[in-house]
Amino acid sequence: MEIEFNPGRVPKVEPSQTAARPNATAPAEETSFPDSAALMGVNKSRVISLVFLLGGLMAGIAAVMYDLKIGVTRFDAGFLLGIEAFTAAVLGGIGNLRGALLGGLLLGVLQNYAAGLFGTQWLHAASFVLLVLILLVRPTGLLGESLGRARA
């Protein structure tokens, strides 16, 4: 089962009130007011519940597609995928979308290089080693900022 991604076919998505509500309930920045979403009539708990519901549905759909691809499932089938996704996010910088994309790309390159150099049995070990090194050397990731500088 494959899904083709073609940006030419993606319809243009116009901003709507429903799409703006999760952004309105996000943690307040320096220039915004923390209760502005409530003042505009946005129910924060309902929006947060909806976002978690959608995230769970998307994760469930991804799990079914992954199971259809590999054919067999186990109780720990997603553990290594989760560790690798976490490694990519930490490598790029937590909370930074461009950093997560860069981290995923670099992790994929490192894994393929490690598989060619050491063999495929060491493929996942490269992710663990990279995660430990990044957490020791630069815990904020490649494109991440320290929390003190980001909020100050």
C-alpha positions as CSV (number, residue, x, y, z in Angstrom):
1,M,0.0,0.0,0.0
2,E,1.5,3.3,-1.1
3,I,0.3,6.8,-0.9
4,E,1.7,9.2,-3.5
5,F,2.5,12.7,-2.4
6,N,2.3,15.2,-5.3
7,P,2.2,18.8,-4.2
8,G,0.6,19.8,-7.5
9,R,-2.5,17.9,-6.6
10,V,-2.8,19.1,-3.0
11,P,-5.7,21.6,-2.9
12,K,-5.0,25.0,-1.4
13,V,-6.1,25.1,2.2
14,E,-7.6,28.3,3.3
15,P,-7.3,29.4,6.9
16,S,-10.4,28.9,9.0
17,Q,-11.5,29.4,12.6
18,T,-11.2,25.6,13.2
19,A,-7.6,25.6,11.9
20,A,-6.7,28.6,14.0
21,R,-8.0,27.3,17.3
22,P,-5.0,25.0,18.1
23,N,-2.7,27.9,17.5
24,A,-4.8,30.1,19.8
25,T,-4.5,27.6,22.6
26,A,-0.7,27.2,22.3
27,P,1.4,28.5,25.2
28,A,1.6,32.3,25.2
29,E,4.6,34.0,23.8
30,E,5.9,37.3,25.1
31,T,3.8,39.4,22.8
32,S,0.5,37.6,23.2
33,F,-1.9,37.3,26.1
34,P,-2.3,34.0,27.8
35,D,-6.1,34.1,28.0
36,S,-6.7,35.5,24.6
37,A,-8.2,32.3,23.3
38,A,-10.7,32.1,26.1
39,L,-11.7,35.8,25.5
40,M,-12.4,34.9,21.9
41,G,-14.7,32.1,22.9
42,V,-12.4,29.2,22.2
43,N,-12.9,26.3,24.6
44,K,-9.2,25.3,25.4
45,S,-10.0,21.9,26.8
46,R,-12.2,20.9,23.9
47,V,-9.5,22.0,21.3
48,I,-6.7,20.1,23.2
49,S,-8.9,17.0,23.3
50,L,-9.6,17.3,19.6
51,V,-5.9,17.7,18.8
52,F,-5.0,14.6,20.9
53,L,-7.8,12.6,19.2
54,L,-6.6,13.6,15.7
55,G,-3.0,12.7,16.7
56,G,-4.1,9.3,18.0
57,L,-6.2,8.6,14.9
58,M,-3.2,9.5,12.6
59,A,-0.9,7.3,14.7
60,G,-3.4,4.4,14.4
61,I,-3.7,4.8,10.7
62,A,0.1,4.9,10.4
63,A,0.4,1.7,12.5
64,V,-2.1,-0.1,10.3
65,M,-0.3,0.9,7.2
66,Y,3.0,-0.2,8.8
67,D,1.5,-3.5,9.7
68,L,0.2,-4.0,6.2
69,K,3.7,-3.4,4.9
70,I,5.6,-5.8,7.2
71,G,2.8,-8.4,7.4
72,V,3.5,-9.4,11.0
73,T,3.1,-7.4,14.2
74,R,4.3,-7.8,17.7
75,F,3.8,-6.0,21.0
76,D,7.0,-4.0,20.5
77,A,6.8,-3.4,16.7
78,G,6.9,0.4,17.1
79,F,9.6,0.7,19.7
80,L,12.5,1.1,17.4
81,L,10.6,3.4,15.1
82,G,9.7,5.5,18.2
83,I,13.3,5.7,19.3
84,E,14.5,6.7,15.8
85,A,11.8,9.4,15.5
86,F,12.8,10.7,19.0
87,T,16.5,10.6,17.9
88,A,15.6,12.6,14.7
89,A,13.6,15.2,16.8
90,V,16.4,15.6,19.4
91,L,19.1,15.7,16.6
92,G,17.3,18.6,14.9
93,G,16.0,20.4,18.0
94,I,12.8,19.7,19.9
95,G,10.0,22.0,18.9
96,N,11.6,23.0,15.6
97,L,9.9,21.5,12.5
98,R,12.8,22.3,10.1
99,G,15.2,20.8,12.7
100,A,13.1,17.6,12.9
101,L,13.2,17.3,9.1
102,L,17.0,17.9,9.1
103,G,17.4,15.4,11.9
104,G,15.4,12.7,10.1
105,L,17.5,13.2,7.0
106,L,20.8,13.1,8.8
107,L,19.7,10.0,10.8
108,G,18.7,8.2,7.6
109,V,22.1,9.0,6.1
110,L,23.9,7.9,9.2
111,Q,21.9,4.6,9.4
112,N,22.6,3.7,5.8
113,Y,26.3,4.6,6.2
114,A,26.5,2.5,9.4
115,A,24.7,-0.4,7.7
116,G,27.2,-0.4,4.8
117,L,30.2,0.0,7.1
118,F,29.3,-2.4,10.0
119,G,26.4,-4.5,8.6
120,T,22.7,-4.3,8.9
121,Q,22.6,-5.8,12.3
122,W,24.1,-2.5,13.7
123,L,21.5,-0.3,11.9
124,H,19.5,0.5,15.1
125,A,22.6,0.7,17.3
126,A,23.7,3.7,15.3
127,S,20.5,5.5,16.3
128,F,21.1,4.8,20.0
129,V,24.8,5.9,19.8
130,L,23.8,9.1,17.9
131,L,21.1,9.8,20.5
132,V,23.5,9.5,23.4
133,L,26.1,11.6,21.7
134,I,23.7,14.4,20.8
135,L,22.3,14.4,24.4
136,L,25.9,14.6,25.7
137,V,27.3,17.2,23.3
138,R,24.4,19.4,22.3
139,P,21.1,18.6,24.1
140,T,19.2,21.4,22.3
141,G,19.9,19.8,18.9
142,L,21.4,21.3,15.8
143,L,18.8,24.0,15.2
144,G,17.4,24.2,18.7
145,E,17.8,27.1,21.1
146,S,18.4,26.9,24.8
147,L,15.2,27.6,26.8
148,G,16.7,30.6,28.5
149,R,17.5,32.3,25.2
150,A,14.2,31.3,23.5
151,R,12.1,32.8,26.3
152,A,14.2,35.8,27.3
